[in-house]
Amino acid sequence: MVTITPFVDEGLGNSSYLVEIGDRRGLVVDPPRDIRRFLAHAADRRIGLSHSLETHLHADFVSGSRELAAGGAQILAPRDARLGYDHTGLEDDRDFDLGGLRLRPIATPGHTPEHLGYLLLDGDQPVALFSGGALLPGGVGRTDLIAPEQTELLARSLYRALQERVLALPDELPVYPTHGAGSFCSTPSGGERMTTIGRERATNPLLNAGSEDEFVRLLVVGLGSYPTYFRRLREVNRRGPRVYGEPPSLPSLTIDELDRRIEAGAELVDVRPIAAFAAGHIPGALSIELRPAFASWLGWLVPFERPVVFIVALRQDRRELVRQALGIGYERLEGELEGGIETWIGAGRPVATTTLTTTIHLDRRLLVDVRQASEYRSGHVPGTTAIELGDLAATAMGNLGPDAVFMCGHGERAMTAASLAERSGRAATVLLGGPRDWARQTGGSLVRQ
């Protein structure tokens, strides 16, 4: 019996796996940069982490393979990834002996050109498929992350790999994907984290497309926007990210030090809960509440190479803030204001506020829904204007009047939008709650497209 333990990052929608491969050794599949959970689990199980396995070059998180290698693990990765650091390159259908178990790479190009799935074998018995970004519960990995002109070509490659290689595997075989629900790397899919070949054969709408052309059409029509940092991380992972060992702490800054860093071009990000931000914040600060999805919005809204300084509430977890930021490649974390917003207020510095409301009846002001387009289509308040948060930051600010009301699903993204509007000199109001709350309040019906 092979023991496979999943480790889920709910914020990025990804799963990694620790496979106990015998002789008190463990293999980690697609590890994120922070490997502390794997180390703790391995210590509890009294095993050493001997191998780190990569299915592809990741665009949404920094690989932890080099962190594991610093502790003695052997890195296994697709040969075609051409990693710039020590590793063992694996090729299609050429087994790798783990000492009792074997890995059989399966070429599954599509999500990325170099992508490999891995069939885990105990003798000749298939035990598991680690499908990476190829096959997901109810979906597949998106194929538009490399370049627009390659999207269709990669989609066709993925169709053939799934039909000819993956679906040839036994129906009862467990499938362990890396990407899943909540991942910007996946097409719309179910909420499950694991599946089987048979379940996907029977229920996955993309696998049941009537032809290759139909598969491509269904896949491409479901592709939405994705965070801008995705354009950088493949190359970071190819070259090899910096190895930290123990993640660094967040330095404390005086007001003068904070001023100097902002004047030198640092982004000021306020990670406090949105109610605290609304009650008082530094003018011009960008609100991104520290929550599981924090990294995605940091990576979408803050330029990749820009230094960042923070306002943090007393009881918030600085280690989690650093973990998420480093996990998507943000290295220039220059510190937080010591004492937080109270220090700023105590020094007599100016403070801005943002209006919160729970009432949807908001006169004639523009009501902007900043959720993703797929969320908006699934149900929105009549009369709202849809502008995705990422587009609002990049191009759409000119479409707003002097005083807009922002909404999302709960309020966090709406507050980020309000902070961007305020930075451009506009007044802003945040509607707490989302479309379903409006429907409950008013008895009205949501519009679906």
URVENCOR-V732840 format. One line per field, one symbol per residue. ss: DSSP state (h for helix, s for strand, l for the rest). burial: 1 if it has 16 or more other ideal C-beta (glycine too) atoms within 10 Angstrom, else 0. A space follows every 10 residues. Layout:
ss = ???
burial = ???
This chain:
ss = llsssssssl lllsssssss ssllsssssl lslllhhhhh hhhhhllsss ssslllllll llslhhhhhh lllssssshh hllllllsss lllllsslll ssssssslll lllllsssss ssllssssss ssllssllss sllllllhhh hhhhhhhhhh hhhhhhllll lllsssslsl lllllsllll lllssshhhh hhhlllllll lhhhhhhhhh hllllllllh hhhhhhhhhl llllllllll lsslhhhhhh hhhlllssss lllhhhhhhl sllllsslll lllhhhhhhh hllllllsss sllllllhhh hhhhhhhlll llsssssllh hhhhhhllll lsllssslll llllllsssl llhhhhhhls llllssllhh hhhhhhhhhl llssssslll lhhhhhhhhh hhhlllssss slllhhhhhh hhllllsll
burial = 0001101010 1111111111 1000111111 1111100100 1100001011 1111111111 1111111110 0011111111 1010001001 0100010100 1111111111 1111111111 1000011111 1111111111 1111110000 1011111110 1100111010 0011111111 1111111111 0011111011 0001011010 0000110110 0110011111 0011011101 1001001001 0010001100 1100011111 1111011100 1100111111 1011111111 1101001111 1110010001 1111111111 1011111011 1011000000 0001010001 0000011111 1100110011 1001011111 0110011001 0001111110 1111111111 1110000111 1111101100 000000000
